């Protein structure tokens, strides 16, 4: 497997969640959320949670196939029209104190 164009010397089958986050590269919290949603399938060995390298590659393959399968739709947006200025003059403190024009 290549990372940044270089061949990785460490080709372990199981990675810690932090190592898997660095491989994607996403934050640790994002990786935990992906695991909680079932998008990644970590395994438990004793009290340790590890992410199989195959789970990472499957996840990336699913992401890239979704991008290819869904053509990008361009949403037509109507131009926003400026709102009309208020019909009443700006109220000042004099108005509220009864000394202004009505």
N, C-alpha and C positions, 0 to 999 in steps of 0.2 A: 504494500500500500504506500502511496506517495503523499507527502505533506509538504506543501510549498515547493514542489518539484524535486524534492530529495527523497530517497528511499529511506524508510524508517528502519532503524536497526532493531527496535523493540517491537516485535510482532506478537505480542501476547494476545490470547483469545479473549481474556476478560480484563476489563478496565474498571477502575474506580469511577464513581460518578463525576468526580472532579476531573479526572483524566479524559473521560468521554466528553465533558463539556469543553475542554480545551481542543479536542479533536474536531468538534463540529464547526467552528468555534462559537459557543454561546456561553452565557453566564451559568453559574451553578444552579441558580434558582430556576432558570428556564429549563434546564435539564431535568430537575426534580419535577417540574410541572409536566413535562413531556412524559415522564415515567408514570406520574399519577393519572394522566389521561389515557395511558395505554399505548401511546405512540412509540415508545421504546419499551422493550421487555427486559428489565433487569432481572437477574437471578440472585437468589440468596444462598450463600454458603455459610452455614453457622449463623453468625450475627452480621456478616459482611454482605453488602449489596454490591454486585458487579454488573457491568453492562457488557454483554458479548459483542465482540467486534462485528459479528454478522448482523446484530440488531441495529448497530449504527449504519452499516451499509444498506440494509433494507430500508431504514428510515429515509436516508438520502435518496435512494432509488425511487421510493414512493413520492417524495417531494418533486423530483425532476420529472417523473411521469405525469404528475398532476399538472405541472406547468405546461408540458407539451400537449396534454389532452384538452386543456381548456384554453381556447383562443381568447385573447384579451378583448373584452368588449369595451368600446368607447361609449361612455355615457354622454348623451346630449344634454347639456346644461343650458337653461335659458338665462339670458343676461339679466342681471339684477338691476331694476330701475330704482333711481334715487327717489326717496319719499319726498312728498311735497312739504315745504316748510309750514310750520304751524300758522294757523290763521289769526291767532291772538298774539299780541305783543308779549315780549318776555316780561314776566312778572318780576318786580323788584321788591325790596323790603318796604319801600314807600307804599306799594300797592297793598301789601298785607297789613300795614299800619293804618290804612284808610286815607292816606295822603296822596295816593296816585290816581291816575286816570282809570276809569272803569271801562 
